[in-house]
Amino acid sequence: MTITQLQYVLAVAEYKNFTLAAEKCFVTQPTLSMQIQKVEEELGIQIFDRTKKPIQLTEIGHKIVNQAKNIVNEADRIQDIVHQQKGFIGGEFRLGIIPTIMPTLLPMFLNNFIKKYPKVKLIIEELHTEDIIFKLNNGHLDAAIAATPLNEEKIKEIVLYFEPFVAYIPENHGVFNKKEIEISDLNLDEILLLQDGHCFRDSILNLCKSDKNLENNHFKIESGSFETLIKLADEGLGTTLLPYLHTLDLKEKDQTKLRHFTEPKPAREVSLIYPKSELKIHIIDALRSTIAGVIKGAIVFQNVQIISPKATK
């Protein structure tokens, strides 16, 4: 039984399809099927129930797959140990970033990181939190940047910074003339939100202690863009909340419409997250250090109240 054979088993377990698993492993379907059959013959058991569509794991197959994950991870760790011993920071590194962080944070640190660590091949994906958790748990990401805490059993979190929420208030709004606002100043029926799937939306719902869909009675908006929400607010269609870093790029005329909350300021916790196996921890540490260096002067707020990024049930 080889590591490669176990990787084939894991691929079929994940995709529940031999053809798709073969594509992901960059081998032909007959080759993958033959290697998995060899594993089953060697063990004298059936890992997969091929009579079901999609293919399902047998009862013993579930146990085999869990152990195979451990073996493959430990095999990867050997090369990881060698790299750390040699002080080598390089190779492929797959990083996920949630959409409300990617546009502001990535340009701040990417150039610095690739100049300092030119041997690291960064592969960056913009993903929602749910997809990030899935990919981390299944070995398709090495680390990610997301709003926390997530309280996931198999994932570690290193806090990078706390990012306050900032209200965007159009000039014709009743609280426009206030220098700072309270959470109680927010009118739930007026708040323009990102579409479902964004944890920033869930954070605002948690901030307002509401589990209802905040939709205007006259229209329904499904947008993943803060720019769209800002333009709608300028048209007098409501207010919105923005992450602090996003406000730094607004035009001067739009800056006048920003209102900070009184302390403790509602904020999100942004962390570098990664599997507890700590594979490629030397690259993770380099990434954390680089981000800490560029974010130090941008986020200076201390008295904050962390709002959960998870949707309330």
C-alpha positions in Angstrom: 0.0 0.0 0.0 1.5 3.4 -1.0 0.8 7.0 -0.1 -0.3 7.6 -3.7 -2.9 4.8 -3.4 -4.2 6.4 -0.2 -4.4 9.7 -1.9 -6.6 8.1 -4.6 -8.8 6.6 -2.0 -9.3 10.0 -0.3 -10.1 11.6 -3.7 -12.9 9.1 -4.4 -14.2 9.5 -0.8 -14.4 13.3 -1.3 -15.8 13.5 -4.9 -17.9 10.3 -4.7 -17.0 9.7 -8.4 -14.1 7.7 -9.9 -13.9 9.8 -13.1 -13.9 13.2 -11.2 -11.4 11.9 -8.6 -9.1 10.8 -11.4 -9.3 14.2 -13.0 -8.4 15.9 -9.7 -5.5 13.4 -9.2 -4.3 14.0 -12.8 -4.4 10.3 -13.7 -6.7 8.2 -16.0 -9.8 6.7 -14.5 -8.7 3.1 -15.2 -5.4 3.7 -13.4 -7.1 5.2 -10.3 -9.7 2.4 -10.2 -7.0 -0.3 -10.5 -4.9 1.2 -7.7 -7.9 1.4 -5.4 -8.9 -2.2 -6.2 -5.3 -3.2 -5.3 -5.7 -1.6 -1.9 -9.1 -3.3 -1.3 -7.6 -6.7 -2.3 -4.6 -6.2 -0.1 -6.9 -5.3 2.9 -9.5 -7.9 2.0 -12.4 -5.4 2.4 -14.5 -3.1 0.2 -13.8 0.6 0.9 -16.5 1.8 -1.5 -20.1 0.6 -2.2 -20.1 1.0 -6.0 -23.8 -0.1 -6.3 -24.9 3.3 -5.0 -25.0 6.6 -6.9 -23.1 8.6 -5.9 -20.5 6.1 -4.7 -20.7 5.7 -0.9 -18.1 4.6 1.7 -18.8 1.3 3.4 -18.8 1.2 7.2 -15.2 0.0 7.3 -14.5 2.4 4.5 -15.2 5.4 6.8 -12.6 4.1 9.2 -10.1 3.5 6.5 -10.5 7.0 5.1 -10.0 8.6 8.5 -6.8 6.7 9.0 -5.7 7.4 5.4 -6.0 11.2 6.1 -3.7 10.9 9.1 -1.1 8.8 7.2 -1.1 11.3 4.2 -0.8 14.2 6.5 2.1 12.6 8.4 3.8 11.8 5.1 3.6 15.5 4.1 5.0 16.4 7.5 8.3 14.7 6.7 9.1 17.1 3.8 7.8 19.9 6.0 10.3 19.0 8.8 13.2 18.9 6.3 12.3 22.3 4.9 12.2 23.8 8.5 15.5 22.2 9.4 17.1 23.7 6.3 15.4 27.1 6.9 13.8 26.8 3.5 10.7 28.9 3.0 9.3 27.9 -0.4 7.1 25.7 -2.4 3.4 25.9 -3.2 1.2 27.4 -0.5 -2.6 27.6 -1.0 -4.3 30.5 0.8 -8.0 31.2 1.0 -9.4 34.7 1.8 -13.0 35.7 2.4 -14.5 38.3 -0.1 -14.9 41.1 2.4 -11.2 40.9 3.4 -9.5 40.1 0.0 -9.9 43.5 -1.7 -8.4 45.6 1.2 -5.9 43.3 3.0 -4.4 41.5 0.0 -2.9 44.6 -1.7 -1.4 45.6 1.6 0.8 42.6 2.2 1.1 40.6 -1.1 3.9 42.6 -2.7 5.9 42.6 0.5 5.5 38.9 1.0 6.5 37.8 -2.5 9.6 40.1 -2.4 10.7 38.7 1.0 9.8 35.1 0.2 10.3 34.7 -3.6 10.5 30.9 -3.4 6.9 30.6 -2.1 4.4 30.0 -4.9 1.2 31.6 -3.5 -2.1 30.2 -4.8 -4.8 32.5 -3.5 -8.6 31.8 -3.7 -11.4 34.1 -2.8 -13.9 31.9 -0.9 -16.8 32.1 1.6 -16.1 30.9 5.1 -18.0 27.7 4.7 -15.9 26.8 1.6 -12.7 27.7 3.4 -13.6 25.4 6.3 -14.3 22.5 4.0 -11.1 23.0 2.0 -9.0 23.3 5.1 -10.4 20.1 6.5 -9.9 18.2 3.3 -6.4 19.3 2.6 -7.1 21.7 -0.3 -5.9 24.8 1.5 -2.8 25.3 3.7 -4.3 28.4 5.5 -6.9 31.1 5.2 -7.7 34.6 6.4 -11.3 34.9 7.7 -13.4 36.5 10.4 -13.3 34.5 13.7 -13.9 32.9 16.1 -15.1 29.9 14.2 -14.8 27.3 16.9 -13.9 24.5 14.5 -12.4 21.5 16.2 -9.7 20.8 13.6 -8.7 24.4 12.9 -6.3 26.7 14.7 -6.7 30.5 14.7 -4.1 33.3 15.1 -5.6 36.7 15.5 -4.2 39.2 13.1 -6.2 42.3 14.0 -9.6 43.7 15.1 -11.5 45.7 12.4 -14.3 48.0 13.6 -17.6 48.4 11.7 -18.2 51.9 10.3 -21.6 53.2 9.4 -22.2 54.9 6.0 -24.9 57.5 6.5 -26.3 59.6 3.6 -26.7 63.3 4.1 -30.5 63.2 4.3 -30.5 60.7 7.1 -31.6 61.7 10.6 -28.3 60.8 12.4 -26.1 62.3 9.7 -25.2 65.3 12.0 -24.1 63.0 14.9 -20.3 62.7 15.3 -20.6 59.1 16.7 -23.5 56.8 16.7 -24.9 54.1 18.9 -26.1 50.7 17.8 -29.6 51.8 18.8 -29.4 54.5 16.1 -29.6 51.8 13.4 -33.0 51.3 11.8 -33.1 47.6 10.9 -35.5 48.3 8.0 -33.0 50.7 6.4 -29.8 48.7 6.6 -28.5 47.5 3.2 -26.7 44.2 3.5 -24.6 41.9 1.4 -26.2 38.8 0.1 -26.5 35.5 2.0 -23.3 33.6 2.4 -21.2 36.6 3.5 -20.1 36.3 7.2 -20.1 40.2 7.4 -23.8 40.1 6.8 -24.2 37.6 9.6 -22.0 39.8 11.9 -24.4 42.7 11.3 -27.4 40.6 12.0 -25.8 39.5 15.3 -24.8 43.1 16.1 -28.4 44.1 15.7 -29.5 41.0 17.5 -31.8 40.0 14.7 -32.3 36.7 12.9 -34.6 38.1 10.3 -33.8 39.0 6.7 -33.2 42.7 6.6 -34.9 43.5 3.3 -36.4 46.8 2.3 -40.2 46.6 1.8 -39.9 48.1 -1.7 -37.0 46.1 -3.2 -34.8 43.1 -2.6 -31.0 43.4 -3.2 -28.7 40.5 -3.8 -25.2 42.0 -4.0 -21.7 40.9 -3.0 -20.4 44.4 -3.5 -19.9 47.2 -0.9 -19.7 49.7 -3.8 -23.3 48.8 -4.8 -24.6 49.3 -1.2 -22.9 52.6 -1.0 -24.4 53.9 -4.2 -27.9 52.7 -3.1 -27.4 54.6 0.2 -26.4 57.7 -1.7 -29.7 57.4 -3.6 -31.5 57.6 -0.2 -32.4 53.9 -0.2 -30.9 53.2 3.2 -27.7 53.0 5.3 -25.0 50.4 5.4 -22.1 49.2 7.5 -18.6 48.8 6.2 -15.4 47.1 7.5 -12.9 49.8 8.6 -10.2 49.0 6.0 -12.7 49.4 3.2 -13.5 53.0 4.3 -9.8 54.0 3.7 -10.3 53.7 -0.1 -13.4 55.9 -0.3 -13.4 59.2 -2.1 -13.1 62.3 0.1 -16.8 63.2 -0.5 -17.8 59.8 0.7 -15.5 60.0 3.8 -17.8 62.7 5.2 -20.7 60.2 5.4 -18.8 57.8 7.6 -19.8 57.6 11.3 -17.9 55.6 13.9 -19.6 53.9 16.8 -19.1 54.9 20.4 -16.8 52.6 22.4 -16.7 49.7 22.7 -16.8 49.8 19.0 -18.4 46.8 17.3 -15.7 45.0 15.3 -14.8 41.7 13.7 -11.8 39.6 14.6 -9.7 38.7 11.6 -7.4 35.7 11.9 -5.0 33.5 10.0 -6.5 30.0 10.3 -4.9 26.7 9.4 -5.3 22.9 10.2 -4.1 21.7 13.6 -1.7 19.4 11.8 0.4 22.6 11.4 1.8 21.6 8.0 3.9 24.4 6.4 3.9 26.2 9.8 7.1 28.0 8.8 5.3 29.6 5.8 2.2 30.4 8.0 4.5 32.2 10.5 6.1 34.1 7.7 2.7 35.2 6.4 1.5 36.2 9.8 4.7 38.3 10.4 4.3 40.0 7.0 0.7 40.9 7.6 1.4 42.1 11.2 4.1 44.4 9.8 1.8 46.2 7.3 -1.4 46.2 9.4 0.3 47.7 12.5 -0.3 51.4 11.5 -3.7 50.9 9.8 -5.7 49.4 12.7 -5.2 51.3 15.9 -8.5 50.7 17.7 -8.3 49.1 21.1 -11.6 49.2 22.9 -13.7 47.0 20.7 -16.6 44.5 21.0 -16.1 41.4 18.9 -19.2 40.4 16.9 -19.6 36.8 15.9 -19.3 36.1 12.2 -21.5 33.0 12.5 -25.2 33.1 11.6 -27.5 32.6 14.6 -29.9 29.8 14.3 
